Every structure is written in C-alpha cells, then in structure tokens.
Amino acid sequence: MGTRRQFLKLAAGGLIGTTGIFTFLKHYKQKNNIVGIVEFPNPILRNVSQSIDFIDDDIIHLANSMISILQYHALFAFLLKASLYKGLAAPQIGIQKRMIACGLSGEIKILINPEIVEKRGTYANSEYCLSLPQHDRKMITRSRYVRVKYNSLENNEKIIGAQNSYAALLEHEIDHLNGVLYIDY
C-alpha cells in the first residue's frame, strides 16, 4: 500500500511540475510575442531572401524577436524532446531578409547578410529543422570548416570561423536564406 501511495505522490508532483512549466512557456510566448514557425511546403521557404541595406529599429526589433523565438523553441524542445534548436533564419518566421540567429559557442549571435567565404573538408551530421516538423532527422554531409562574412547589429563587418557542428549549423541557416532545405540534400 505504501508503494502505491508513493507512486501517486510522485505522479501528482510530476503533473504539477509539468503544468508549471507549460504555464511558464505560455506566459513567455505571450510576453515575447513569439510568432509561429513557417512550415514546409509554404513557398516562402523556397525564396531567396533580400539583403539588408541598413540597420534600423525594425532590423534590431527583428533580431530581438528572432532571439526570443529561438530561446523559446530551444527550451520547449529541451523539455519535450531532449534536444536543442540552435538556429533560426528570418524566412522561418515569414520575413524575407538575410538574417540568421545562431547559438554558437554558448551565445546567440545575429548574422546579417551572412556569406560563406571559405569551406574546407567534410562533416556528416544528423539534421532536423523547425520548418519541417513532419520530416525525420537526416544525415547530411556539409563542410568541416567554414568562414562566414557578415554584418553585426552595429553594422560592423565581421568574419567568423566555425567547424564541425557549428559549421553545419551556419550552412543550414544560410541555406534557408537561399531557399534551400536540408531535405534537398
């Protein structure tokens, strides 16, 4: 009888904890105006995005929104699927601008007009995409190392080097800006 009572207490505690987490996520989503992710086969995912000519308040607002959306989906995915989403491209939220948000080395970076300027080697990795929830993970061969030129939110030209999973992440997100999806590989 004691084992059954302990099980019921544990189950009730789990239910209360889960309810609290989902309440928190719902509040976070409303407070941060988290918009839905554009899903395949929406044609916006196949368009080439437009360059960003100057950084104004709208672009900064878009960057902050993308960070909030990425954080929301990372937490949601971690709780439900024990995985983390690490990147988001503007077309995935319906904006045809050349901007990506990526979790790189412990911080979220915003890359405006990113362009791969160097690729080396090969790296195979299992990929998934927020915009293709109906598709399974797929092994994709990408570059082992990439150098990406981009503009920061302060409109400074920068170059970032990345290897292995970070290089694959950058290639995946930049592909979104060119209308390419991981299922195309």
N, C-alpha and C positions, 0 to 999 in steps of 0.2 A: 504494500500500500504506500509506503514511504517513497519508493522509486517512482510510482505514478504521480504522486504529489510534486516531487522534484521536477519531473518532466513537464508537468503543467505549468509550474512556476517559470521554468526556463522558456517554454513556448510563449507564455504571456509576456515575459521580459523581451524576447525577440520581436514579438509583434509590436510592442510599444516602441522599441528602438527603431524598428523599420518604419513605423508610422512617423516618428520624429524626423527621420532622415528625409522621407518623401515630402513632409511638410516644409522642411528647410529648403529642399530643392525647388519646390513650387514657389516659395517666397523669393528665393534667389532669382528664379526665372522671371517673375513679375517685376521685381525691383530693378533688374538689369536689362529689362526689355529684350529677353532672349527670343530671337526670331527662329522660325523653323529652318531646317536644312533643306535645300533644294535637292530633290531626289531624281535619279535616272528613271525614266527616259526624258526628263524635262530638257528641251532643246538648248536652254541657256548653258548647260554644261558642255555643249559642243561648240560654243562660240569662242573666238579669240577675243580676249579682254583688251580694253583700251588702256594706253599708257596714262599715267598720272603726270600732268604737266607742272602743277604746282600744289604745294601742300597748304591747305586752308583748314578752317574749323571743321568743315564737312569731312575731310580726309582724317583728321585727328579723331573726330567722333566715330567714324567708321572703324578706325584702328582700335579704339577702346571697346567698341561693340564686338569686334572680332575676338579680342582677348577675353571678354566676358563669356562669349558663346563657347570658345574653346575650353575655358575653365569649367563651365557648366557641363559640357559633354565629357570632359575628362573625369570629373567627379562622378557623374552618372554612370559612365562606362566602368569605372573602377569598382563602384558598388555593385553593379549588376553583372558585369562580365569579367571582372578582374583583369581589365586591360585599360590602357590609357590612350586616348587620341592625342596626337602630338602636333597636328597641323590643320589649318583651315585656310582655304583660298576664298577671296571675295565672291567669285561666281557661285560658290556653295551656299551663299546667303542671298543670291539673286542680284549681286552687284557686279557689273562687267568692268571692273577696274583691275589693274595689275598690282594686286596687293595680297600678301600672304602673312599669316601669323603662324609661327612655328615654335614649339618647345624644343630649344636647343641647349644642351648642357645645363639644364636646371633653370632656365629662364625663357620667357616667351619673348621672341623677337618679332618685330614688324619689318617686313622687307617690301619696299615699294619699287616697282619696276624691276624685279629680280631677273637677272640674266646669267645663265651658266656660261662662264668664260673658259673653263678648263674641266676636262673629265679624264680620269685615269682608272684603269683596272676594271674588274667586275666584282659584283657583290650580289649574292642571291638572298632574298628575304621574303618572308610571307607578308603580304599586304592586305589591307582592308580599307574601306572608305566610308565615311559618314553618308555620302551621297548615294551609296549603293548598298543599303542595308539588306536587300534581298539576295545579294551575291555573297558567296563564301570567300574566305581568305584564299589568296592565290600566290604561288611562288613567282616572283618577278626577279629578273636579272637586271640590275642597274649598275651604275658606276661605283667603284670602291671609294673614289675620292672625287669631289667636285670643288671648284672655286666659283663663287657666285658674287657678281657685282650687283649692288642695289643702292637705293637711297634710304636713309633713315628718316624718321619723322622730323628731324631737324634739317632735312634736305641736304645732308652731307652724303657724298658718295662714299661707299664702303665696300670692302671685299671680305667675304667670309669663306674659310675653308672648312670642309666637313668630310668625314669619312664614314664608311660602313652604313649603319642605320640612319645616321644624321644626313649623310649624302643622299640616301634613298628617299628620306623624307623631303628634302629640298627638291629633288627631281619630281617626286609625286605631286607636290603642291604647285610647282611651276608648270607641270603638265596641265593642271586644271586651268591655268591662265591661257593655255593654247588649245583648249577644247579636247584634250586627250585624257582618257580614263585608264585606270590600271587594267581593266578588262580588255583593253586594246592590245595588250602585250601577249 
